């Protein structure tokens, strides 16, 4: 029986054997393995990869991919109440219209040097974010909140010359994992407990753990569990009494109704702008921000780009460009204090459009609507037999924990039943917080109508009856 002939895949460049042989001859290499000789033998995969048969025709490949994608369940055909750091907010059409313009939507990192309009849009974004945060300096967005928090922590370490960071236990476990990976071994990470009744930071535990080696205290407001941390001023005072920096992670969309962290002593503020005009995407709609006061000790520790405004050689005209570019890893990739690669500048432009469209009054009204709707949802859920709302002594913005322990059903079972009714239930946090077994984080935003919330309640009542 003849050996099956291998297919030359049309979508892998230069995969034709004759072309590969010619390329090897051109560079003076007899065998492809020679190019991999620096890779230890123990790490090399010598077997045939278990891949499905390729689709030689474009049409067949397109049909195959569409069949896979058709299995997806999205928020277009389902109601979503998923919490946990990625939220379904309304995205005005103009946000998509602007960020898809050719001046901004580039293949890599947004570097059309002949286009100075992009610099101005990012300056405007930073200015509006600075106003929202009541801070002077805001960076061009970095990868996500995890990156922004990690960089904020490393900045604190460099500024203070210390090697420890205290972090509230109510942080997102995913974000904590990023921080540990990014900051160790330079920074030692230690956790501060939270009050089981309120969900807020345990001040006594903070006082016991803070020391002369602590560079900063990092907490989030609202927290991953949805609680509003109204002890921010006290936490910052404890930190400052030890010459330690106060670092706060926040959801910027909450600042229409909550005072900005700078007003209760935060030295560095970070977070994610996903809520400001970005669709939920699997890993693609996130962008982290960092903000500080306009002080040299802070500004010179930013590894990311900062855009400012300056006069030009033409009298009366102004231009926009990098501030202290030589401190960035783009300028010096070897000796820089920290490496930042591709930015998410496009999402900064998008957030700028969103903030300009909403304005101060719009952000305030938006925050009020979200809080009103989330309070209504919490009250309706609390009335369902067997359901509890932990941390009810605290205020919440848009997320809150729901306890299903007394329903005789697991969160997984409940979410499966909800999905059968075209509803995404809350995020199961049983594996993330052992003390919150069979609990889920629910999220309510401006997109949820009273009818949507009532539909969730009625469906849960049927499932749990």
C-alpha positions in Angstrom: 0.0 0.0 0.0 1.4 3.4 -1.0 2.3 5.8 1.8 -0.1 8.7 2.1 1.3 11.8 0.5 1.6 14.7 2.8 -0.4 17.8 1.9 1.4 21.0 1.4 -0.7 23.4 3.4 -1.7 26.5 1.4 -1.9 28.7 4.5 1.6 28.1 5.8 4.1 30.3 3.8 7.1 28.6 2.2 5.9 25.1 3.2 6.6 23.5 -0.2 9.5 21.1 0.2 11.3 22.5 -2.9 11.1 26.1 -1.5 12.3 25.0 1.9 15.3 23.2 0.4 16.2 26.3 -1.7 16.0 28.5 1.4 18.3 26.2 3.4 20.7 26.1 0.5 20.7 29.9 0.4 21.7 30.3 4.0 24.2 27.4 3.8 22.4 24.9 6.0 22.0 21.3 5.0 19.3 20.3 7.5 16.5 22.2 9.3 17.5 20.6 12.6 20.7 22.6 12.5 18.7 25.8 13.1 17.4 24.2 16.4 20.7 22.9 17.8 20.6 25.4 20.7 17.4 23.8 22.0 18.2 20.9 24.3 17.3 17.4 22.9 15.1 16.8 26.0 12.9 19.7 25.0 12.5 18.8 21.3 9.3 17.2 20.1 10.3 14.4 17.7 6.9 12.8 17.0 4.2 13.7 14.5 1.8 16.3 15.8 -1.7 15.0 16.3 -3.4 17.5 14.0 -6.7 17.1 12.0 -6.5 16.9 8.3 -6.1 20.3 6.7 -8.8 21.9 4.5 -7.1 22.7 1.2 -9.9 24.9 -0.1 -10.8 28.2 1.5 -14.5 27.5 1.3 -14.2 24.2 3.2 -12.1 25.9 5.9 -14.6 28.8 6.2 -17.5 26.4 6.6 -15.5 24.4 9.3 -14.7 27.5 11.3 -18.3 28.8 11.1 -19.6 25.5 12.4 -17.2 25.8 15.4 -18.2 29.4 16.0 -21.9 28.6 15.9 -21.5 26.6 19.1 -20.6 29.8 21.0 -23.1 31.3 23.5 -22.8 35.1 23.5 -24.4 38.0 25.3 -26.3 38.9 22.1 -28.8 36.0 22.5 -28.4 35.5 26.3 -28.9 37.7 29.3 -25.6 38.0 31.2 -25.1 38.5 34.9 -21.5 37.4 35.0 -19.2 39.4 37.3 -15.5 39.1 37.8 -13.5 41.9 36.2 -15.0 41.9 32.7 -18.4 43.6 32.4 -21.2 44.0 29.9 -21.7 47.7 29.5 -23.3 49.6 26.7 -20.9 50.6 23.9 -22.0 53.7 22.0 -21.7 53.2 18.2 -19.4 56.1 17.9 -16.7 54.3 19.9 -16.5 51.6 17.3 -16.7 54.1 14.5 -13.8 56.1 15.8 -11.5 53.2 16.8 -11.9 51.6 13.4 -10.6 54.6 11.5 -7.4 53.9 9.6 -5.6 56.7 11.4 -5.9 54.7 14.7 -6.5 51.0 13.7 -3.0 49.9 12.7 -1.4 46.5 12.4 1.0 46.9 15.3 1.1 49.2 18.3 -0.3 52.2 16.5 2.9 53.8 15.3 2.1 55.9 12.2 4.8 58.5 12.8 3.5 60.9 10.2 0.1 61.0 12.0 0.2 63.4 14.9 -3.5 63.2 15.4 -3.1 59.9 17.4 -0.8 61.7 19.9 -3.5 64.4 20.5 -6.3 61.8 21.0 -4.2 60.0 23.6 -3.3 63.3 25.3 -7.1 64.1 25.4 -7.8 60.6 26.8 -5.2 61.1 29.5 -6.5 64.5 30.4 -10.1 63.2 30.8 -9.0 60.2 32.8 -6.9 62.6 35.0 -10.0 64.7 35.6 -12.0 61.6 36.5 -9.3 60.2 38.8 -8.4 63.7 40.1 -4.7 62.9 39.3 -2.2 64.8 37.2 -0.5 62.1 35.1 -2.1 59.1 33.3 -0.1 56.7 31.1 -0.9 55.4 27.6 -2.9 52.2 28.4 -0.9 49.0 29.1 -2.1 45.4 28.7 -4.7 45.1 31.4 -5.4 45.8 35.1 -3.1 42.9 36.1 -0.2 44.6 34.2 -1.1 48.0 35.6 -1.3 46.8 39.2 2.0 44.9 38.8 3.8 47.9 37.4 2.3 50.2 40.1 3.7 47.8 42.7 7.1 47.8 41.1 7.1 51.6 40.9 6.3 51.7 44.6 9.3 49.4 45.3 11.6 51.6 43.3 10.3 54.8 44.8 10.6 53.7 48.4 13.6 51.3 48.0 11.6 48.6 49.9 10.8 45.0 49.0 7.4 44.1 50.3 3.8 44.8 49.2 0.7 44.1 51.3 -2.4 43.2 49.2 -6.0 42.8 50.3 -7.2 39.2 50.1 -10.3 40.4 48.2 -8.2 41.0 45.0 -9.1 39.0 41.9 -7.2 35.7 42.1 -6.2 36.0 38.4 -4.8 39.5 39.0 -2.9 38.3 42.1 -1.3 35.5 40.0 -0.2 38.1 37.5 1.3 40.3 40.2 3.2 37.4 41.8 4.6 36.3 38.5 5.5 39.9 37.5 6.9 41.1 40.8 8.8 38.2 42.3 11.6 37.9 43.3 12.1 41.6 43.4 9.0 42.2 45.5 7.7 40.0 48.3 3.9 39.6 48.2 1.9 39.3 51.5 -1.9 39.2 51.9 -4.0 41.2 54.4 -7.2 39.5 55.6 -10.7 40.9 55.1 -13.6 41.1 57.5 -15.9 38.1 56.9 -18.9 40.2 57.8 -18.3 43.3 55.7 -15.9 42.1 53.0 -13.7 45.2 53.8 -10.0 45.1 54.7 -9.2 44.0 58.2 -7.5 47.1 59.7 -6.1 45.2 62.7 -4.4 42.6 60.4 -3.0 45.5 58.3 -1.5 47.2 61.4 0.1 43.9 62.5 1.7 43.2 59.1 2.9 46.6 57.9 6.5 47.3 58.6 9.6 49.3 57.7 10.1 47.0 54.7 6.7 47.6 53.2 6.8 49.6 50.0 3.0 49.9 49.5 -0.4 48.7 50.6 -2.6 47.7 47.6 -6.4 47.4 47.8 -9.2 47.7 45.3 -12.3 49.8 45.5 -14.8 48.4 44.7 -13.3 45.0 45.4 -13.4 41.9 43.3 -16.2 40.7 45.7 -18.1 43.9 44.9 -17.8 45.7 48.3 -17.1 49.4 48.4 -14.1 50.0 50.6 -15.1 53.1 52.7 -12.0 52.7 54.9 -9.7 54.1 52.2 -8.7 57.2 54.1 -7.8 55.1 57.2 -5.9 52.6 55.1 -3.9 55.4 53.5 -3.1 57.0 56.8 -1.8 53.7 58.2 0.4 53.3 55.1 1.7 56.9 55.2 2.4 56.6 58.9 5.0 54.0 58.0 6.3 56.0 55.0 4.6 53.5 52.8 2.7 54.3 49.6 -1.1 53.8 49.2 -2.0 51.9 46.0 -5.6 51.6 44.9 -7.1 49.6 42.0 -10.5 51.0 40.8 -13.1 50.6 38.2 -13.2 54.1 36.6 -16.9 53.9 35.7 -17.6 53.9 39.4 -16.1 57.3 39.9 -19.2 59.1 38.7 -20.6 58.3 42.1 -17.6 57.4 44.3 -14.9 59.8 45.2 -11.6 59.2 43.4 -8.9 57.3 45.4 -6.6 60.4 45.3 -9.1 62.1 47.7 -8.6 59.5 50.4 -4.8 59.4 50.1 -3.9 57.1 47.2 -0.4 57.8 45.8 -0.8 55.5 42.7 -4.1 54.5 41.2 -4.6 51.8 38.6 -7.4 49.8 37.0 -8.9 48.8 33.7 -10.8 50.9 31.2 -12.8 48.0 29.7 -16.0 49.5 31.0 -15.4 52.7 29.0 -16.6 51.8 25.6 -15.0 48.3 25.0 -17.0 45.2 24.1 -16.3 42.1 26.1 -13.8 40.0 24.1 -11.8 36.9 25.1 -8.7 38.7 26.1 -8.9 41.5 23.7 -11.0 44.3 25.3 -8.9 45.0 28.3 -6.5 47.9 28.9 -4.8 49.0 32.2 -4.2 52.5 33.3 -1.8 54.0 35.9 -2.2 57.5 37.4 -0.1 59.6 39.9 0.5 63.1 41.0 2.8 65.2 38.8 5.9 64.7 40.9 9.3 63.7 39.5 9.6 60.7 41.9 6.5 59.2 40.4 6.8 60.3 36.7 10.3 59.0 36.3 9.3 55.5 37.5 6.6 55.0 34.8 8.0 52.5 32.3 5.1 53.2 29.8 4.6 56.2 27.5 3.2 59.5 28.7 1.9 62.1 26.2 2.0 65.9 26.9 1.4 69.2 25.2 4.2 71.6 24.2 4.8 74.7 22.1 6.1 74.4 18.6 8.5 76.5 16.4 5.3 78.1 15.0 4.1 80.9 17.3 0.7 80.1 18.8 0.7 76.5 17.8 1.1 73.5 20.1 2.1 69.9 19.5 1.7 66.6 21.4 4.4 64.0 22.1 6.3 61.9 24.5 7.2 63.1 28.0 10.7 62.0 29.3 10.8 59.3 26.6 14.3 58.2 27.7 12.9 56.6 30.9 10.9 54.1 28.9 11.8 50.6 27.8 11.1 51.7 24.2 14.1 54.0 24.5 16.4 51.6 26.3 15.5 48.0 26.2 18.5 46.8 28.1 19.0 49.2 31.0 15.4 50.3 31.5 13.9 49.7 34.9 11.0 47.6 33.6 10.0 46.3 30.2 6.7 47.3 28.6 6.0 46.0 25.1 3.0 46.6 22.9 0.5 49.0 24.4 -3.2 49.0 24.1 -3.3 52.6 22.8 -6.3 51.9 20.6 -8.5 51.3 23.7 -7.2 54.5 25.2 -8.5 56.4 22.2 -11.8 54.5 22.5 -12.1 55.3 26.2 -11.4 59.0 25.4 -14.3 59.0 23.0 -16.5 57.4 25.6 -15.6 59.9 28.3 -16.0 62.9 25.9 -19.4 61.6 25.0 -20.6 61.0 28.6 -19.1 64.1 30.2 -19.1 64.6 34.0 -22.9 64.7 34.3 -23.3 61.5 32.1 -20.8 59.6 34.3 -22.6 60.6 37.4 -26.0 59.6 36.0 -24.6 56.3 34.8 -23.1 55.5 38.2 -26.4 56.3 39.9 -28.4 54.1 37.5 -26.0 51.2 38.0 -26.2 51.4 41.8 -30.0 51.7 41.8 -30.4 48.6 39.6 -27.8 46.6 41.5 -29.6 47.4 44.8 -32.9 46.3 43.3 -31.4 43.0 42.1 -29.8 42.3 45.5 -33.1 42.9 47.3 -35.0 40.7 44.9 -32.4 37.9 45.2 -32.4 38.2 49.0 -36.2 37.5 49.0 -35.7 34.1 47.3 -35.9 31.3 49.8 -32.5 29.8 50.5 -30.4 32.6 48.9 -28.2 34.9 51.0 -26.2 38.0 50.2 -22.9 38.0 52.1 -21.4 41.3 53.2 -24.8 42.9 53.3 -23.3 45.4 55.9 -21.3 46.9 53.0 -22.4 49.0 50.1 -21.9 47.7 46.6 -21.5 49.3 43.2 -22.4 46.8 40.4 -21.1 43.5 41.7 -22.0 41.4 44.7 -21.7 37.9 46.0 -24.7 35.6 46.1 -24.6 32.6 48.5 -26.5 29.4 47.3 -25.5 27.1 50.2 -29.0 26.7 51.5 -30.6 25.9 48.2 -29.5 22.3 48.0 -28.0 23.0 44.5 -24.5 23.9 43.5 -23.6 27.1 41.6 -22.6 24.8 38.7 -26.0 23.2 38.6 -27.8 26.5 38.9 -25.8 28.1 36.1 -26.4 25.1 33.9 -30.2 25.5 34.4 -30.0 29.2 33.9 -28.2 28.7 30.6 -31.0 26.5 29.4 -33.2 29.5 29.9 -30.8 31.8 28.0 -29.2 33.4 31.1 -25.6 33.5 32.1 -25.5 33.3 35.9 -22.9 34.7 38.2 -19.2 33.7 38.2 -18.6 30.7 40.4 -15.9 31.7 43.0 -16.0 28.4 45.0 -12.6 27.5 43.8 -11.1 30.9 44.2 -12.3 31.6 47.7 -12.6 28.4 49.8 -14.5 30.3 52.5 -17.1 31.3 49.9 -18.0 27.8 48.7 -21.1 27.6 46.5 -21.1 31.4 46.0 -21.1 33.4 42.8 -20.3 37.0 41.8 -23.2 38.6 40.0 -23.0 41.9 38.1 -25.7 44.4 37.2 -25.0 47.3 34.8 -26.9 50.0 33.0 -27.8 47.5 30.2 -30.0 45.5 32.6 -33.7 46.5 32.6 -36.1 45.8 35.4 -37.6 43.1 33.1 -34.2 41.5 32.8 -33.7 41.4 36.5 -37.2 40.1 37.1 -36.6 37.4 34.5 -33.5 36.3 36.4 -35.5 36.2 39.7 -38.4 34.2 38.3 -36.1 31.7 36.6 -34.1 31.2 39.8 -37.3 30.7 41.8 -38.4 28.0 39.3 -35.0 26.3 39.4 -34.8 26.3 43.2 -38.4 25.3 43.9 
